[in-house]
């Protein structure tokens, strides 16, 4: 195969590049690389637009998520309160139908709690208030969470959560 035919064949097949072709093509490749490197970067305006969009999205998400956090804590409190009620019922079964007194508190039934030995707290990490005998509707006991604000009364998420009202939900 003569030299010209070989070069034509190699150019078509792109299998072999002769050293003379490398020398001729090298400056063009360097120019292409320099241009592509310039194109890869972002301008300051583009970066600021992206940051503005991200901040806007995070603000919308934060408003929606934080509003639901208090509702989730109230639901968690109700679930934990039902678990405490089940533990108190187990205690009463083992103690001939008697519930722990107010002075004994929930600690007396702690071995029947979901995590034995631990007394659950409400959704805001405050201890439940326990009263036995109960004063509402002839209940044997009453469990109360003071809500988000930790004070008696209140509305919405600050409202007290009471065991004798859970059956209505």
PyMOL commands that set and color helices and strands:
alter all, ss='L'
color gray80, all
select helices_A, chain A and resi 3-13+19-40+44-94+106-112+156-158+163-168
alter helices_A, ss='H'
color red, helices_A
select strands_A, chain A and resi 129-131+142-145+161-162
alter strands_A, ss='S'
color yellow, strands_A
deselect
rebuild
show_as cartoon
